[in-house]
Amino acid sequence: MMRMTYSAAMPANAVNWVAVWRRNYLAWRKIALASLLGNLADPMTNLLGLGFGLGLIVGRVNGTSYVDFLVGGMVATSAMTSASFETIYATFARMHTQRTWEAMLCTQLTLGDILLGEVAWAASKAVLAGTGITIVAAGMGYAAWPSMLYALPAIALTGFVFASLAMVIVSLAPSYDYFVFYQTLVLTPMVFLCGAVFPISQLPAALQIVAGMLPLEHSIELIRPAMLGRPAASVGIHIGALCIYAVLPFLLSVALLLRRLMR
Amino acid sequence: MSSVAIDVAAVHKSYRGKVVVNGLTFSVAAGECFGLLGPNGAGKSTIVRMILGMVPPDSGKIAVLGQQVPVQARLARAGVGVVPQFDNLENEFTVRENLLVFGRYFGLSAREIEAVTPSLLDFARLEIKADTRVSELSGGMKRRLVLARALINDPQLLVMDEPTTGLDPHARHLIWERLRSLLARGKTILLTTHFMEEAERLCDRLCVLEEGRKIAEGEPHGLINEQIGCDVMEIYGGNPQESIELIRPYAQRIEQSGETIFCYAPDLEQVRKQLRGRAGLRLLERPPNLEDVFLRLTGREIEI
């Protein structure tokens, strides 16, 4: 049995993926305004609703106001959801119903080029959503200038991580119906486990250990201090963990999609 | 450049124990139009996907433009234009944007793409539709855009999977005319089709497939002469068994398919005489075509 070699399916070079990214950018530009509003509305509602509503009851958290505390969590969460949803819905459609990948595979792009372009695109949407909230929060005085700029690379990395993870789900899901499980059983619990809305120290010890292994926790540990204007701890570990979460699922999704699409 | 554009040697492919391509061997010379002719399920699309490096064969060898496939498929595809069976255009993009986006997949710059766009639009007769969204084009226009898109990398070889399926006759003739102009420009074409007429009109050589096997290969008219070699009468209506008994002594060969009798005879006038005066019969005399070849080789008509 002759198999498609994994090496031949990997990204062919450092620039091929850009063509895929630009295709998605062109498609997005046609609906940019609606997409921006849609992307920002949900996290802003959470931030303001929880921040002001719950903030009144909660009082101060870790030496800061609850809204200030929440900003970092919401920025990381919005980067996560934005990259995840772009991948599981829009990317899946391009693979499945729209036949976009089928056309791409007739060119000199490899499967890896296509996936890298898609992941980079989803990460770009995460950056857009994350910076959007950062800017609004900064305008309202809830994000520290200029240290919030340090959050930008962390937001981008978060986008890559969750796009890669979602790509694994895309490569396994037979249809759209399966994505809701990923959303409800993986993404939503992660928001509560990883300290987005309350400090991890509130969790039982066992769950704190679980949280420490989840990617969103590492994102928040990088983004929140930047938003609060505090020094971040163990930056190397967080970046390293996120890089692992970005690269390994990406490689896995190339292998899985190779088996799914090219046999 | 080698004079062989595609070389397929002893290729096998099965899916879950079902054999789809069974020891297939053929080669396509540079500059010719080669057809893979067969009913749905004959393995045509699988062969195309293997040639493009999207599916690995279980065994056998494939070379496209001198590159081993699937290992070097990416290099091979750089010189190939593909017209897929189903339109996979960007419906929300304009005609021009479709060419731009697709050209970029080949690493072309926007300037290079803009330089060739007018000639591609002219080729596809879509000049006035350049800024129209694809979702507003007719089926024939979309097909011509797919064809123009396949030319963006100036390929030597075009691989087309059922290029005119689903088109009305007018649109189909326009595509055929465009394909002939490509052949005149020296391009090589591999096409799959279940239209006998398409194969007969376009192909220099073809290979007839059934259930993943090659059952005949040659020039269309050569195949027709070799396999049939005489005129045909189609007989509809009446009692088929009775008609067959009457004409049997005069026929070289008789095939029955559904309610139609195909009578192959050197002297059809004799056949006509036998049937004269019988009620409810309709007779159609015609030269033999590839449909007859297929019927002869498989014992059944091609099913669309």
Interface residues (C-beta under 8 A of the other chain):
Chain A: M1 M2 R3 M4 T5 A8 A12 V15 N16 V18 A19 V20 R22 R23 L26 A27 K30 Q98 R99 T100 E102 A103 M104 L105 C106 T107 Q108 L109 T110 L261 M262 R263
Chain B: Y15 L52 M54 V55 P56 P57 D58 S59 P70 V71 A73 R74 L75 R77 A78 V80 V82 P84 F86 N88 L89 E90 N91 E92 F93 E97 V101 F102 R104 Y105 F106 G107 N153
